[in-house]
Amino acid sequence: MIPYSDESQIAADFMEGFEVALDMQPVQSVAIIGAGNMGSGIAQKTAQEEFDVQMVDREAQWVERGQSIIADFLSEAVERRIFSPQQVEDIQSRITGVIGTENTAPDTDLVIEAVFEDFDIKTAVFNTLNEVCGDKTILASNTSSLSVNDLSAASGRPDRFVGLHFFYHPAKNRLVEVIPGQDTSTETIARTVQYCRGLGKVVILCKDRPGFVVNRFFVPWLNEACLLLQEGIASAAAIDAVAMKAFRIGMGPFALMNLTGPPIALHSTDYLAEQLETPRYVGAENLREMVAAGNQWDIGEDTDCSEEAAEAIRVRLLGQVFAVAGQIVDEEICSMEDVDRGAKVGLRWARGPFELANRLGMSEAKAMAEDYCELANFPVPESWNRDDSFDFSYVDLSVDGSIATVTINRPEAMNALNETVVDQLGIALDKANENDSVDTIVLDGAGKAFVAGADVKFFVDKIRADSFPDIYEFTANGHTVQDKLESSTKTTIALTTGLALGGGLELALSCDYRIGTRKTQFRFPETSIGIFPGLGGTQRPARISGIPAARWAVLAGNFMDSQTAADLGLVTNLVDIADVDSTIQSLKAKGKPANKYPGKPSNPESKVAMFADAFYSDGNIKTILAGTCPEGFDLEDKNVSRQMKSLSRTAPIALSMACDLIDAAGETELPAGLSKELANLEAIFSTADALEGLSALIEGRKPTYQNL
């Protein structure tokens, strides 16, 4: 595979010239027009992320209904212990009900229309908003089908207009499609994307074409299932069963249509048929009759069908997806990586179309695509004019003035590090380091996580295959990549504004600075899964925060919220979300730190620092490793009992080795300490406990360690 290719960056081509100052004013206030299921969901998610929200509708009863929908969802979240009652109260307090579009606050930063999918109704809303809202207000439409360019032209402010397609349910589904119109300004795009990222969304930036990205292949997929049923190939239950197996999904097309409503499927597929001039997409007669009768599919439970029928279903449904995915890439709507991302995040497919094609084998997948193209009477996409597998890019590099931003873009896997990602990251960092115009490198992760560690399955597979050299090579390559940050002459900044676990946290610690927000969460989970943190996790925390604090963080695998991480010095700059970009500019002006490794917590007087210093002292560590509470500490104390409980769940060998390596950090220079980590890899990965801990994590069970 080619790890990084400038030629393959369709998204980068689309964003050519997309260079906006990092100190632009972020979106802080949002209004949602329409308090139905989608509108209330967008309002809820926006308020959850601490934006001020107006939820607007024509009448009080509809605003109240929207508030009731939100209350029901949040009540369920309390029952499931996702939110506390106080958090729910805070969320609801940030949502202001407003009656009448004309009463939207003029100084609102972003207004999202989420009304009925009718062009005239939407344009009437935008005409009112254009009169009411200030000059800087961005107008957005949550349309799933209408032309963004047409809506933009009718809005009165095409430069401050954008399509913003959320997926149901907006408070849960992490995907959003951002669709600029032909006149949308780069600042509008940037502020909108920034808002979406503030919601923790996975953003697909795409061109304005019918169906955008996900619906372009998903809606015809639903209709194709209807045609298979209409042709008598198999029952609805059998078609669902074959589809679930072929795509590794939890619900088949008929069950999905029943969930979202057959009328939506019919409207969407007829729209695509008209806009794309593709008769194959015209709603199947059985779907049309279903909608006319106001019924849902009677799926039943009989999933039996012949092998021939099952193969016909599989080939048709896969071929349709392959063919249309190829069209999306050919039309440069978005990159193939984003097509796959849309399927995995928005639809919760295990693999996207192009990943499925690679897994099946190119010849078989290509044949399926060609068969469907013949059936649908459209040409085979140029994307399928190939015999080799598709190569994927998971690391993006962009340069804005003197700032290079390197983004790990694998949000469907929480940006987990695998061989490909590490290779591509190294290449991107080389490009940034070699660019004489760059003086600052910003390391970021797409979606809600920075990097959620390394790909655990890789380690399990290699252990079972007795391929330790592959583990060593992967880890050593990780050290090499980190050194590109550690030794860089540029100022390096990690945007740890979300979750950073294990290898992700280790990667961040190799940067000069780490910017955190209230959403920041850190943890070293390694000792609880049978290994030690081998990408500098035993070395850099000790040099940053001191050995007792490093023991607290690494040995027991304590979760660290943003303030705790800042108190220990693992976060160097804790700021509000709205201040992240200005903080980058400030650190850029400041340059590299005078002392990157102070060897003590940033706030030695904090509770966590004082506890770590006392509990994990040199005098106590042997007692702790023996599983005994140190003298002078009361097991009735919740903090103490929590430590002992966490330590009891670790693998003894991993715990001991991690402790020894942390101790070594106080006696060696950083390169020598990192070499010790690598030198101990085989010893830890050859243990039975390592395989047990890593396997248990994948299997979702508690490990049983035998100290072997």
C-alpha positions as CSV (number, residue, x, y, z in Angstrom):
1,M,0.0,0.0,0.0
2,I,1.1,3.6,-0.7
3,P,1.0,5.2,2.7
4,Y,0.6,8.8,1.7
5,S,-0.2,10.3,-1.7
6,D,-0.8,13.9,-2.7
7,E,-2.5,12.7,-5.9
8,S,-5.1,10.8,-4.0
9,Q,-6.3,13.7,-1.8
10,I,-9.7,14.5,-3.4
11,A,-10.8,16.3,-0.2
12,A,-7.6,18.3,-0.3
13,D,-8.3,19.3,-3.9
14,F,-11.8,20.3,-2.9
15,M,-10.5,22.5,-0.1
16,E,-7.8,24.2,-2.2
17,G,-7.6,27.7,-0.9
18,F,-9.3,26.9,2.3
19,E,-7.0,28.8,4.5
20,V,-8.7,30.8,7.3
21,A,-7.0,32.5,10.2
22,L,-7.0,30.5,13.3
23,D,-8.2,33.4,15.3
24,M,-11.6,33.6,13.6
25,Q,-14.6,34.0,15.9
26,P,-16.0,30.6,16.7
27,V,-19.7,29.7,16.7
28,Q,-21.1,30.1,20.3
29,S,-24.8,30.7,19.9
30,V,-27.1,28.5,17.8
31,A,-30.7,28.6,16.8
32,I,-32.6,25.6,15.4
33,I,-35.7,26.3,13.3
34,G,-38.1,23.4,13.7
35,A,-38.7,21.5,16.9
36,G,-39.5,18.1,15.5
37,N,-37.5,14.9,15.9
38,M,-34.5,16.2,14.0
39,G,-34.6,19.8,15.2
40,S,-35.1,18.9,18.8
41,G,-32.2,16.3,18.5
42,I,-29.9,18.9,17.1
43,A,-30.9,21.4,19.8
44,Q,-30.3,18.7,22.5
45,K,-26.8,17.8,21.2
46,T,-25.8,21.4,20.8
47,A,-26.9,22.2,24.3
48,Q,-25.1,19.1,25.6
49,E,-21.9,20.6,24.3
50,E,-22.5,23.8,26.2
51,F,-23.6,26.0,23.3
52,D,-26.5,28.5,23.9
53,V,-29.4,27.2,21.9
54,Q,-32.7,28.7,20.7
55,M,-35.3,26.1,19.6
56,V,-37.7,27.9,17.3
57,D,-41.1,26.8,15.9
58,R,-44.3,28.5,14.6
59,E,-46.5,27.7,17.6
60,A,-46.0,27.2,21.3
61,Q,-47.4,23.7,21.2
62,W,-44.6,22.6,18.8
63,V,-41.9,24.2,20.9
64,E,-43.3,22.5,23.9
65,R,-43.4,19.2,22.0
66,G,-39.7,19.6,21.1
67,Q,-38.9,20.3,24.8
68,S,-40.8,17.2,25.8
69,I,-38.9,15.0,23.2
70,I,-35.6,16.3,24.7
71,A,-36.8,15.7,28.2
72,D,-37.7,12.1,27.4
73,F,-34.3,11.4,25.9
74,L,-32.4,13.0,28.7
75,S,-34.6,11.2,31.3
76,E,-33.5,7.9,29.6
77,A,-29.9,9.1,29.7
78,V,-30.2,9.6,33.5
79,E,-31.6,6.1,33.9
80,R,-28.7,4.7,32.0
81,R,-26.3,6.9,34.1
82,I,-25.0,8.8,31.0
83,F,-26.0,12.1,32.7
84,S,-26.6,13.1,36.2
85,P,-29.9,15.0,37.1
86,Q,-27.8,18.1,37.6
87,Q,-26.2,17.7,34.1
88,V,-29.7,17.3,32.6
89,E,-30.9,20.5,34.3
90,D,-27.9,22.3,33.0
91,I,-28.5,21.1,29.4
92,Q,-32.1,22.1,29.5
93,S,-31.3,25.5,30.9
94,R,-29.2,26.2,27.8
95,I,-32.2,25.7,25.5
96,T,-34.6,28.6,25.1
97,G,-37.9,28.0,23.4
98,V,-38.8,30.7,20.8
99,I,-42.2,31.1,19.0
100,G,-41.9,32.4,15.5
101,T,-38.8,32.5,13.2
102,E,-39.0,36.2,13.2
103,N,-38.1,36.2,16.9
104,T,-34.8,34.5,16.4
105,A,-32.1,36.6,18.1
106,P,-30.4,38.8,15.6
107,D,-26.9,38.2,17.0
108,T,-27.1,34.4,16.7
109,D,-23.9,33.0,15.2
110,L,-25.4,30.0,13.4
111,V,-29.1,29.2,12.5
112,I,-29.9,25.7,11.4
113,E,-33.2,25.1,9.5
114,A,-34.7,21.7,10.2
115,V,-38.3,22.0,8.8
116,F,-40.2,19.9,6.4
117,E,-38.3,18.8,3.2
118,D,-40.1,21.3,0.9
119,F,-38.2,23.9,-1.1
120,D,-40.8,26.7,-0.8
121,I,-41.2,26.2,3.0
122,K,-37.5,26.3,3.5
123,T,-36.9,29.4,1.4
124,A,-39.7,31.2,3.2
125,V,-37.9,30.4,6.5
126,F,-34.6,31.7,5.1
127,N,-36.2,34.9,3.7
128,T,-37.4,35.7,7.2
129,L,-34.0,34.8,8.8
130,N,-32.2,36.9,6.2
131,E,-34.2,39.9,7.4
132,V,-34.0,39.2,11.1
133,C,-30.4,38.0,11.6
134,G,-27.2,40.1,11.7
135,D,-24.7,40.3,8.8
136,K,-22.4,37.7,10.4
137,T,-25.0,35.0,11.0
138,I,-24.5,31.8,9.1
139,L,-27.6,30.1,7.7
140,A,-27.6,26.3,7.4
141,S,-30.1,23.8,6.1
142,N,-30.4,20.3,7.5
143,T,-31.7,19.1,4.1
144,S,-31.2,15.5,3.1
145,S,-32.1,15.9,-0.5
146,L,-32.6,19.4,-1.8
147,S,-30.0,21.3,-3.7
148,V,-27.8,23.4,-1.4
149,N,-26.9,25.7,-4.3
150,D,-30.6,26.4,-5.0
151,L,-31.4,27.0,-1.3
152,S,-28.2,29.2,-1.0
153,A,-29.3,31.3,-4.0
154,A,-32.7,31.8,-2.4
155,S,-31.3,32.6,1.1
156,G,-30.2,36.2,0.4
157,R,-26.7,35.5,1.8
158,P,-25.1,32.8,-0.4
159,D,-21.7,33.5,1.1
160,R,-22.9,32.7,4.6
161,F,-25.0,29.6,3.7
162,V,-24.2,26.0,4.0
163,G,-25.8,22.5,4.0
164,L,-25.6,20.7,7.3
165,H,-27.0,17.2,7.0
166,F,-27.3,15.5,10.4
167,F,-28.2,11.8,10.7
168,Y,-30.8,10.4,13.0
169,H,-30.7,10.6,16.0
170,P,-28.6,13.8,16.0
171,A,-27.7,13.4,19.7
172,K,-26.4,9.9,19.1
173,N,-25.3,9.5,15.5
174,R,-21.8,10.9,15.1
175,L,-21.9,11.7,11.4
176,V,-22.7,15.0,9.8
177,E,-22.3,16.0,6.1
178,V,-21.2,19.6,5.5
179,I,-22.2,20.8,2.0
180,P,-20.9,24.2,0.9
181,G,-22.7,26.0,-1.9
182,Q,-20.8,27.4,-4.9
183,D,-20.7,30.8,-3.2
184,T,-20.1,29.7,0.4
185,S,-17.1,31.6,1.8
186,T,-14.2,29.7,3.2
187,E,-14.7,31.3,6.6
188,T,-18.3,30.1,6.7
189,I,-17.1,26.5,5.9
190,A,-14.4,26.7,8.6
191,R,-16.7,28.1,11.3
192,T,-19.4,25.5,10.5
193,V,-16.9,22.6,10.6
194,Q,-15.5,23.9,13.8
195,Y,-19.0,23.9,15.3
196,C,-19.6,20.4,14.2
197,R,-16.3,19.2,15.7
198,G,-17.3,21.0,18.9
199,L,-20.3,18.6,18.9
200,G,-17.8,15.7,18.6
201,K,-19.1,14.9,15.1
202,V,-17.3,13.1,12.4
203,V,-17.4,15.6,9.5
204,I,-17.7,14.7,5.8
205,L,-17.1,17.8,3.7
206,C,-18.7,17.1,0.3
207,K,-20.0,18.7,-2.9
208,D,-23.6,19.6,-3.6
209,R,-24.8,16.6,-5.6
210,P,-28.1,14.7,-5.2
211,G,-28.0,12.5,-2.1
212,F,-24.7,14.0,-1.1
213,V,-22.6,11.0,0.1
214,V,-24.4,8.5,2.3
215,N,-27.9,8.7,0.8
216,R,-26.4,8.6,-2.7
217,F,-25.6,4.9,-2.2
218,F,-27.9,4.0,0.8
219,V,-31.2,5.0,-0.7
220,P,-30.8,3.0,-3.9
221,W,-29.7,0.1,-1.7
222,L,-33.1,0.1,0.1
223,N,-34.9,0.3,-3.2
224,E,-32.9,-2.5,-4.7
225,A,-34.0,-4.7,-1.7
226,C,-37.6,-3.8,-2.6
227,L,-37.0,-4.8,-6.3
228,L,-35.5,-8.2,-5.2
229,L,-38.7,-8.8,-3.1
230,Q,-40.9,-7.7,-6.0
231,E,-39.1,-10.1,-8.4
232,G,-39.8,-13.0,-6.0
233,I,-36.1,-13.7,-5.4
234,A,-36.8,-14.3,-1.7
235,S,-38.9,-13.1,1.3
236,A,-38.3,-9.9,3.1
237,A,-36.9,-11.8,6.1
238,A,-34.5,-13.7,3.9
239,I,-33.3,-10.6,2.0
240,D,-32.7,-8.9,5.4
241,A,-30.8,-11.9,6.6
242,V,-28.5,-12.1,3.6
243,A,-27.9,-8.3,3.7
244,M,-27.0,-8.5,7.4
245,K,-24.4,-11.2,6.8
246,A,-22.9,-9.6,3.6
247,F,-22.6,-6.1,5.2
248,R,-22.1,-7.2,8.8
249,I,-24.9,-5.0,10.0
250,G,-27.5,-5.3,12.7
251,M,-30.6,-4.6,10.7
252,G,-31.5,-5.4,7.1
253,P,-33.1,-3.0,4.6
254,F,-36.7,-3.8,5.4
255,A,-36.2,-3.5,9.1
256,L,-34.5,-0.2,8.6
257,M,-37.3,1.1,6.4
258,N,-39.8,0.1,9.1
259,L,-37.8,2.0,11.6
260,T,-37.4,5.3,9.6
261,G,-40.7,5.0,7.7
262,P,-41.3,3.6,4.2
263,P,-42.5,7.1,3.0
264,I,-39.0,8.5,3.6
265,A,-37.5,5.8,1.5
266,L,-40.0,6.3,-1.3
267,H,-39.5,10.1,-1.4
268,S,-35.8,9.8,-1.3
269,T,-35.4,7.2,-4.1
270,D,-37.9,9.0,-6.4
271,Y,-36.0,12.2,-5.8
272,L,-32.7,10.6,-6.8
273,A,-34.3,9.0,-9.8
274,E,-35.4,12.4,-11.0
275,Q,-32.3,14.3,-10.2
276,L,-29.8,11.8,-11.5
277,E,-32.0,10.7,-14.4
278,T,-31.7,7.1,-13.3
279,P,-34.9,5.1,-13.9
280,R,-33.5,2.2,-11.8
281,Y,-34.0,4.4,-8.7
282,V,-37.7,5.0,-9.2
283,G,-39.5,3.6,-6.2
284,A,-40.4,-0.1,-6.6
285,E,-44.1,-0.7,-7.0
286,N,-44.4,-2.8,-3.8
287,L,-42.8,0.2,-1.9
288,R,-45.2,2.6,-3.6
289,E,-48.2,0.4,-2.7
290,M,-46.9,0.1,0.9
291,V,-46.8,3.8,1.4
292,A,-50.2,4.4,-0.3
293,A,-51.8,1.9,2.1
294,G,-50.0,3.5,5.1
295,N,-48.5,0.1,6.1
296,Q,-45.1,-1.2,7.0
297,W,-43.2,-4.2,5.7
298,D,-44.5,-7.5,7.1
299,I,-41.0,-9.1,7.5
300,G,-41.8,-12.3,9.4
301,E,-39.2,-14.7,10.7
302,D,-38.7,-17.2,7.8
303,T,-35.2,-16.4,6.6
304,D,-34.8,-19.6,4.5
305,C,-33.9,-19.3,0.8
306,S,-31.8,-21.3,-1.7
307,E,-28.1,-20.8,-2.1
308,E,-28.8,-19.4,-5.6
309,A,-31.2,-16.8,-4.2
310,A,-28.9,-15.8,-1.4
311,E,-26.1,-15.3,-3.9
312,A,-28.3,-13.2,-6.2
313,I,-29.2,-11.0,-3.2
314,R,-25.7,-10.6,-2.1
315,V,-24.4,-9.8,-5.6
316,R,-27.1,-7.3,-6.3
317,L,-26.8,-5.4,-3.1
318,L,-23.0,-5.3,-3.0
319,G,-22.8,-4.5,-6.7
320,Q,-25.2,-1.5,-6.3
321,V,-23.1,-0.1,-3.4
322,F,-19.8,-0.6,-5.2
323,A,-21.1,1.0,-8.4
324,V,-22.6,4.1,-6.7
325,A,-19.6,4.5,-4.4
326,G,-17.5,4.6,-7.5
327,Q,-19.7,7.3,-9.0
328,I,-19.3,9.4,-5.8
329,V,-15.5,9.3,-6.1
330,D,-15.5,9.9,-9.9
331,E,-17.7,13.0,-9.4
332,E,-15.3,14.2,-6.7
333,I,-18.1,14.6,-4.2
334,C,-15.7,13.4,-1.5
335,S,-12.8,11.0,-1.0
336,M,-13.2,7.2,-1.0
337,E,-12.1,7.3,2.7
338,D,-15.1,9.6,3.5
339,V,-17.4,7.3,1.6
340,D,-16.3,4.4,3.8
341,R,-16.4,6.7,6.8
342,G,-20.0,7.6,6.1
343,A,-21.0,4.0,5.9
344,K,-19.3,3.0,9.1
345,V,-20.2,6.0,11.2
346,G,-23.5,7.1,9.8
347,L,-25.0,3.7,9.0
348,R,-22.9,1.6,11.4
349,W,-21.7,-0.8,8.8
350,A,-18.6,-2.8,9.9
351,R,-16.8,-1.8,6.7
352,G,-17.3,0.8,4.0
353,P,-17.8,0.0,0.3
354,F,-14.2,0.2,-0.7
355,E,-13.0,-1.7,2.3
356,L,-15.6,-4.4,1.5
357,A,-14.2,-4.5,-2.1
358,N,-10.7,-5.0,-0.8
359,R,-11.8,-7.8,1.5
360,L,-13.8,-9.6,-1.3
361,G,-11.0,-9.2,-3.8
362,M,-10.9,-6.7,-6.6
363,S,-11.9,-9.0,-9.4
364,E,-15.0,-10.2,-7.6
365,A,-16.0,-6.7,-6.4
366,K,-15.4,-5.2,-9.9
367,A,-17.5,-7.9,-11.5
368,M,-20.4,-7.1,-9.1
369,A,-20.1,-3.4,-9.8
370,E,-20.1,-4.0,-13.6
371,D,-23.2,-6.3,-13.4
372,Y,-25.1,-3.6,-11.5
373,C,-24.0,-0.9,-13.9
374,E,-25.4,-2.9,-16.8
375,L,-28.6,-3.5,-14.9
376,A,-29.0,0.2,-14.1
377,N,-27.9,1.3,-17.5
378,F,-25.1,3.6,-16.5
379,P,-21.4,3.5,-17.3
380,V,-18.9,1.7,-15.1
381,P,-17.2,4.4,-12.9
382,E,-13.6,5.1,-13.7
383,S,-12.8,4.3,-10.1
384,W,-13.3,0.6,-11.0
385,N,-10.8,0.8,-13.9
386,R,-8.2,-1.0,-11.8
387,D,-7.0,-4.5,-10.9
388,D,-5.2,-3.6,-7.6
389,S,-6.7,-3.0,-4.2
390,F,-7.8,0.5,-3.0
391,D,-5.2,2.4,-0.9
392,F,-6.5,4.5,2.0
393,S,-5.1,7.6,3.5
394,Y,-5.7,8.1,7.3
395,V,-3.5,11.1,7.9
396,D,-4.2,14.5,6.4
397,L,-1.6,17.3,6.2
398,S,-2.6,20.9,5.6
399,V,-0.4,24.1,5.8
400,D,-1.9,27.5,6.6
401,G,0.8,30.1,6.5
402,S,3.5,28.9,8.9
403,I,1.3,26.3,10.7
404,A,1.2,22.7,9.5
405,T,-1.7,20.7,10.9
406,V,-1.4,16.9,10.9
407,T,-4.7,15.2,11.4
408,I,-5.2,11.5,12.2
409,N,-8.4,10.9,10.3
410,R,-9.7,7.6,11.4
411,P,-12.6,8.6,13.6
412,E,-14.6,5.5,13.0
413,A,-11.9,3.7,15.0
414,M,-11.3,6.5,17.5
415,N,-8.1,7.2,15.4
416,A,-6.5,4.1,16.8
417,L,-2.9,3.6,15.7
418,N,-2.2,0.7,13.3
419,E,0.8,0.1,11.0
420,T,-0.7,2.1,8.2
421,V,-1.6,5.1,10.4
422,V,1.9,5.2,12.0
423,D,3.6,5.0,8.6
424,Q,1.5,7.7,7.2
425,L,1.9,9.9,10.3
426,G,5.7,9.6,9.9
427,I,5.5,10.7,6.3
428,A,3.3,13.6,7.1
429,L,5.6,14.8,9.9
430,D,8.6,14.5,7.5
431,K,6.8,16.8,5.1
432,A,6.0,19.3,7.8
433,N,9.5,19.2,9.3
434,E,11.1,19.7,5.8
435,N,8.9,22.7,5.0
436,D,11.0,25.8,5.6
437,S,7.9,28.0,5.7
438,V,6.5,26.1,8.7
439,D,7.4,27.0,12.3
440,T,4.6,25.2,14.1
441,I,3.2,21.7,13.8
442,V,-0.3,21.0,15.2
443,L,-1.2,17.3,15.8
444,D,-4.9,16.6,15.8
445,G,-7.4,13.8,15.7
446,A,-10.7,13.8,13.8
447,G,-13.9,13.2,15.6
448,K,-14.3,13.2,19.4
449,A,-11.1,11.4,20.2
450,F,-7.5,12.5,19.8
451,V,-6.2,8.9,19.6
452,A,-7.7,6.0,21.5
453,G,-4.5,4.0,21.7
454,A,-3.1,1.3,19.4
455,D,-5.0,-1.3,17.5
456,V,-5.2,-4.1,20.1
457,K,-6.2,-6.8,17.6
458,F,-2.9,-6.3,15.9
459,F,-1.0,-7.4,19.0
460,V,-3.3,-10.4,19.6
461,D,-2.9,-11.6,16.1
462,K,0.9,-11.3,16.2
463,I,1.2,-13.0,19.6
464,R,-1.0,-16.0,18.4
465,A,1.1,-16.2,15.2
466,D,4.3,-16.1,17.2
467,S,5.4,-13.0,15.3
468,F,7.0,-10.9,18.0
469,P,9.4,-9.2,15.5
470,D,6.3,-7.6,13.9
471,I,5.3,-6.2,17.3
472,Y,8.8,-4.9,17.9
473,E,9.0,-3.3,14.4
474,F,5.6,-1.6,14.9
475,T,6.6,-0.2,18.3
476,A,10.1,0.9,17.2
477,N,8.5,2.6,14.2
478,G,6.2,4.4,16.7
479,H,9.2,5.6,18.6
480,T,10.8,6.9,15.4
481,V,7.6,8.8,14.6
482,Q,7.5,10.3,18.1
483,D,11.1,11.4,17.7
484,K,10.0,13.4,14.6
485,L,8.0,15.4,17.1
486,E,10.4,15.2,20.0
487,S,13.4,16.4,18.1
488,S,11.6,18.8,15.7
489,T,13.0,22.3,15.5
490,K,9.4,23.4,15.0
491,T,7.0,24.2,17.9
492,T,4.8,21.1,18.3
493,I,1.3,21.1,19.8
494,A,-1.1,18.2,20.4
495,L,-4.8,19.1,20.4
496,T,-5.8,16.7,23.1
497,T,-9.3,18.2,23.2
498,G,-10.9,14.7,23.5
499,L,-10.0,11.2,24.6
500,A,-6.4,10.2,24.6
501,L,-5.6,6.7,25.7
502,G,-2.4,4.6,25.9
503,G,-0.4,5.1,22.7
504,G,-2.4,8.2,21.8
505,L,-1.5,9.8,25.1
506,E,2.1,8.7,24.6
507,L,2.1,10.3,21.2
508,A,0.8,13.6,22.6
509,L,3.4,13.7,25.3
510,S,6.2,13.8,22.7
511,C,4.9,17.2,21.7
512,D,6.1,20.5,23.2
513,Y,2.6,21.5,24.3
514,R,-0.8,19.8,24.9
515,I,-3.9,21.8,24.7
516,G,-6.9,20.5,26.6
517,T,-10.5,21.4,27.1
518,R,-13.2,20.3,29.5
519,K,-13.7,17.2,27.2
520,T,-10.1,16.0,27.7
521,Q,-9.7,12.6,29.2
522,F,-6.4,10.8,29.6
523,R,-5.6,7.2,30.7
524,F,-2.9,4.6,30.5
525,P,-4.8,1.3,30.5
526,E,-1.9,-0.9,29.7
527,T,-1.2,-2.6,33.0
528,S,-4.9,-3.7,33.2
529,I,-4.6,-5.5,29.9
530,G,-1.4,-7.3,30.6
531,I,1.3,-5.1,29.1
532,F,3.1,-1.8,29.9
533,P,2.9,1.5,27.9
534,G,5.8,1.0,25.4
535,L,5.7,4.2,23.4
536,G,7.3,6.3,26.0
537,G,4.6,5.9,28.6
538,T,7.0,4.8,31.3
539,Q,9.4,7.6,30.5
540,R,7.8,10.9,29.5
541,P,5.2,11.1,32.3
542,A,7.9,10.7,34.9
543,R,10.0,13.4,33.3
544,I,7.0,15.8,33.0
545,S,5.3,15.1,36.4
546,G,7.8,13.3,38.5
547,I,8.0,9.6,39.4
548,P,5.3,9.5,42.1
549,A,2.8,11.1,39.8
550,A,3.9,8.8,36.9
551,R,3.3,5.8,39.1
552,W,-0.2,7.1,40.0
553,A,-1.0,7.6,36.3
554,V,0.6,4.5,34.8
555,L,0.5,1.7,37.4
556,A,-3.1,1.9,38.5
557,G,-4.3,3.3,35.1
558,N,-6.2,6.1,36.7
559,F,-8.6,8.1,34.6
560,M,-7.6,11.7,34.4
561,D,-10.1,14.5,33.7
562,S,-8.9,17.7,32.2
563,Q,-8.1,19.5,35.5
564,T,-6.2,16.5,36.8
565,A,-4.2,16.2,33.7
566,A,-3.4,20.0,33.9
567,D,-2.5,19.7,37.6
568,L,0.0,17.0,36.7
569,G,1.4,18.9,33.7
570,L,0.3,16.4,31.2
571,V,-2.0,19.1,29.8
572,T,0.1,22.3,29.4
573,N,-2.8,24.6,28.4
574,L,-6.3,24.0,29.7
575,V,-8.7,26.4,27.9
576,D,-12.3,26.8,26.8
577,I,-13.2,25.2,23.5
578,A,-13.7,28.6,21.9
579,D,-10.1,29.6,22.8
580,V,-8.3,26.6,21.3
581,D,-7.4,28.4,18.1
582,S,-6.2,31.6,19.8
583,T,-4.1,29.4,22.2
584,I,-2.4,27.8,19.2
585,Q,-1.5,31.3,18.0
586,S,-0.2,32.2,21.4
587,L,2.0,29.1,21.6
588,K,3.3,29.7,18.1
589,A,4.4,33.1,19.2
590,K,6.0,31.8,22.4
591,G,8.0,29.1,20.6
592,K,9.5,25.9,22.1
593,P,9.3,25.6,25.9
594,A,12.4,26.4,28.0
595,N,12.0,23.2,30.0
596,K,9.8,20.5,28.5
597,Y,10.5,18.1,31.3
598,P,10.3,19.8,34.7
599,G,10.0,16.6,36.6
600,K,7.2,17.8,38.9
601,P,3.5,18.4,38.7
602,S,2.3,21.8,37.4
603,N,0.3,22.2,40.6
604,P,2.1,20.4,43.4
605,E,-0.6,21.6,45.9
606,S,-3.4,19.9,44.0
607,K,-5.1,16.9,45.7
608,V,-4.0,14.5,43.1
609,A,-0.4,15.6,43.2
610,M,-0.2,15.5,47.0
611,F,-1.9,12.0,47.1
612,A,0.4,10.6,44.4
613,D,3.5,12.0,46.2
614,A,2.5,10.4,49.5
615,F,0.9,7.1,48.4
616,Y,3.3,6.2,45.6
617,S,6.5,7.2,47.4
618,D,9.7,5.2,47.1
619,G,9.1,3.9,50.6
620,N,5.7,2.5,49.7
621,I,6.2,1.1,46.3
622,K,7.3,-2.4,47.3
623,T,4.3,-2.8,49.6
624,I,2.0,-1.6,46.8
625,L,3.4,-4.1,44.4
626,A,2.9,-6.9,46.9
627,G,-0.8,-6.0,46.9
628,T,-0.8,-4.5,50.4
629,C,-2.0,-1.1,51.5
630,P,0.9,1.0,52.6
631,E,1.2,1.8,56.3
632,G,-0.5,5.1,57.3
633,F,-3.3,4.8,54.7
634,D,-6.8,3.8,55.6
635,L,-8.6,1.4,53.3
636,E,-11.8,3.0,54.3
637,D,-10.7,6.1,52.5
638,K,-12.4,6.0,49.1
639,N,-9.3,7.3,47.3
640,V,-7.1,4.7,48.9
641,S,-9.5,1.8,48.3
642,R,-10.0,2.9,44.7
643,Q,-6.2,2.7,44.2
644,M,-5.9,-0.7,45.7
645,K,-8.9,-2.0,43.7
646,S,-7.4,-0.7,40.5
647,L,-4.0,-2.2,41.2
648,S,-5.6,-5.6,42.0
649,R,-7.0,-5.7,38.5
650,T,-3.6,-5.3,36.8
651,A,-1.4,-8.0,35.5
652,P,1.4,-8.5,38.2
653,I,4.2,-8.9,35.7
654,A,3.1,-5.9,33.7
655,L,2.8,-3.9,36.9
656,S,6.3,-4.8,38.1
657,M,7.9,-4.1,34.7
658,A,6.1,-0.8,34.3
659,C,7.3,0.2,37.8
660,D,10.9,-0.7,37.1
661,L,10.9,1.3,33.8
662,I,9.4,4.3,35.6
663,D,12.1,4.1,38.1
664,A,14.7,4.0,35.3
665,A,13.4,7.3,34.1
666,G,14.9,8.9,37.1
667,E,18.3,7.4,36.4
668,T,18.7,7.8,32.6
669,E,18.4,10.3,29.8
670,L,15.3,10.1,27.6
671,P,16.9,8.1,24.7
672,A,18.3,5.5,27.1
673,G,14.9,5.2,28.9
674,L,13.1,4.7,25.6
675,S,15.6,2.0,24.6
676,K,14.9,0.2,27.9
677,E,11.2,0.1,26.9
678,L,12.0,-1.4,23.6
679,A,14.4,-3.9,25.1
680,N,11.6,-5.2,27.5
681,L,9.0,-5.6,24.8
682,E,9.6,-9.3,24.1
683,A,9.6,-10.1,27.8
684,I,6.2,-8.7,28.3
685,F,4.5,-9.8,25.1
686,S,5.7,-13.3,25.5
687,T,3.8,-13.7,28.8
688,A,0.5,-15.6,28.9
689,D,-0.9,-12.6,30.8
690,A,-0.3,-10.3,27.9
691,L,-2.4,-12.5,25.6
692,E,-5.0,-12.9,28.2
693,G,-5.4,-9.2,28.9
694,L,-5.4,-8.1,25.3
695,S,-7.8,-10.9,24.3
696,A,-10.2,-10.1,27.1
697,L,-10.3,-6.5,26.0
698,I,-11.4,-7.5,22.5
699,E,-13.9,-10.1,23.8
700,G,-15.4,-7.7,26.4
701,R,-14.7,-9.7,29.5
702,K,-12.6,-9.5,32.6
703,P,-9.1,-11.0,32.3
704,T,-7.9,-13.7,34.7
705,Y,-4.2,-13.3,35.3
706,Q,-1.9,-16.1,36.5
707,N,1.4,-14.2,36.7
708,L,2.7,-16.2,33.8
